[in-house]
Amino acid sequence: MQNNMCNNRYAIILSAKNTPWSVHRNFFRRTFYDVVNNTNPWYSSYDIVFSPRKGKFFDKTFETHTIEFVREIEFLLKKIS
């Protein structure tokens, strides 16, 4: 959705079903914003909301979950650009 600002705005929805612990939700939220800030492909003004697939589970104690999360976000950013 296009906004009236000069830059993109990104958001992610992480529920307790995806990440049961708030510490893990905050970790993945910070990771999401780091990835978006490092690979921001657009210079237009859009509002973009990311939501994990149903049944997807994230746990920061497993490194594979973090790597997979980053890969999926990077893939989606490339796909929408």
TORKOL-4160 file (C-alpha; in steps of 0.2 Angstrom, whole numbers, padded with zeros to 4 digits, m for minus):
81
<pt num="1" X="0000" Y="0000" Z="0000"/>
<pt num="2" X="0007" Y="0017" Z="m0005"/>
<pt num="3" X="0009" Y="0030" Z="0009"/>
<pt num="4" X="0011" Y="0049" Z="0009"/>
<pt num="5" X="0029" Y="0049" Z="0016"/>
<pt num="6" X="0045" Y="0049" Z="0007"/>
<pt num="7" X="0051" Y="0032" Z="0013"/>
<pt num="8" X="0046" Y="0014" Z="0015"/>
<pt num="9" X="0038" Y="0008" Z="0031"/>
<pt num="10" X="0040" Y="m0010" Z="0036"/>
<pt num="11" X="0032" Y="m0021" Z="0050"/>
<pt num="12" X="0031" Y="m0039" Z="0055"/>
<pt num="13" X="0018" Y="m0048" Z="0065"/>
<pt num="14" X="0025" Y="m0061" Z="0077"/>
<pt num="15" X="0012" Y="m0069" Z="0088"/>
<pt num="16" X="0014" Y="m0080" Z="0103"/>
<pt num="17" X="0009" Y="m0095" Z="0092"/>
<pt num="18" X="0025" Y="m0092" Z="0081"/>
<pt num="19" X="0036" Y="m0088" Z="0096"/>
<pt num="20" X="0030" Y="m0092" Z="0113"/>
<pt num="21" X="0043" Y="m0081" Z="0122"/>
<pt num="22" X="0043" Y="m0062" Z="0121"/>
<pt num="23" X="0062" Y="m0063" Z="0122"/>
<pt num="24" X="0062" Y="m0073" Z="0106"/>
<pt num="25" X="0049" Y="m0062" Z="0098"/>
<pt num="26" X="0059" Y="m0047" Z="0101"/>
<pt num="27" X="0075" Y="m0055" Z="0094"/>
<pt num="28" X="0067" Y="m0060" Z="0078"/>
<pt num="29" X="0059" Y="m0042" Z="0077"/>
<pt num="30" X="0076" Y="m0034" Z="0079"/>
<pt num="31" X="0083" Y="m0046" Z="0066"/>
<pt num="32" X="0069" Y="m0042" Z="0054"/>
<pt num="33" X="0073" Y="m0023" Z="0055"/>
<pt num="34" X="0092" Y="m0026" Z="0053"/>
<pt num="35" X="0089" Y="m0036" Z="0037"/>
<pt num="36" X="0077" Y="m0023" Z="0030"/>
<pt num="37" X="0088" Y="m0009" Z="0034"/>
<pt num="38" X="0103" Y="m0018" Z="0026"/>
<pt num="39" X="0094" Y="m0023" Z="0010"/>
<pt num="40" X="0081" Y="m0010" Z="0007"/>
<pt num="41" X="0079" Y="m0011" Z="m0012"/>
<pt num="42" X="0066" Y="0003" Z="m0014"/>
<pt num="43" X="0067" Y="0022" Z="m0014"/>
<pt num="44" X="0048" Y="0024" Z="m0015"/>
<pt num="45" X="0035" Y="0026" Z="m0002"/>
<pt num="46" X="0026" Y="0010" Z="0003"/>
<pt num="47" X="0019" Y="0002" Z="0019"/>
<pt num="48" X="0024" Y="m0017" Z="0019"/>
<pt num="49" X="0018" Y="m0029" Z="0032"/>
<pt num="50" X="0026" Y="m0046" Z="0034"/>
<pt num="51" X="0017" Y="m0061" Z="0043"/>
<pt num="52" X="0024" Y="m0078" Z="0045"/>
<pt num="53" X="0016" Y="m0093" Z="0038"/>
<pt num="54" X="0003" Y="m0102" Z="0048"/>
<pt num="55" X="0011" Y="m0116" Z="0059"/>
<pt num="56" X="0029" Y="m0108" Z="0057"/>
<pt num="57" X="0039" Y="m0109" Z="0073"/>
<pt num="58" X="0054" Y="m0098" Z="0078"/>
<pt num="59" X="0066" Y="m0101" Z="0092"/>
<pt num="60" X="0082" Y="m0091" Z="0093"/>
<pt num="61" X="0091" Y="m0105" Z="0102"/>
<pt num="62" X="0092" Y="m0115" Z="0086"/>
<pt num="63" X="0103" Y="m0106" Z="0074"/>
<pt num="64" X="0095" Y="m0114" Z="0059"/>
<pt num="65" X="0078" Y="m0105" Z="0063"/>
<pt num="66" X="0088" Y="m0088" Z="0063"/>
<pt num="67" X="0096" Y="m0092" Z="0046"/>
<pt num="68" X="0080" Y="m0098" Z="0038"/>
<pt num="69" X="0071" Y="m0083" Z="0045"/>
<pt num="70" X="0084" Y="m0071" Z="0037"/>
<pt num="71" X="0084" Y="m0080" Z="0021"/>
<pt num="72" X="0065" Y="m0079" Z="0019"/>
<pt num="73" X="0065" Y="m0061" Z="0023"/>
<pt num="74" X="0079" Y="m0057" Z="0010"/>
<pt num="75" X="0070" Y="m0068" Z="m0003"/>
<pt num="76" X="0053" Y="m0059" Z="0000"/>
<pt num="77" X="0062" Y="m0042" Z="m0001"/>
<pt num="78" X="0070" Y="m0047" Z="m0018"/>
<pt num="79" X="0053" Y="m0054" Z="m0024"/>
<pt num="80" X="0044" Y="m0038" Z="m0021"/>
<pt num="81" X="0057" Y="m0026" Z="m0028"/>
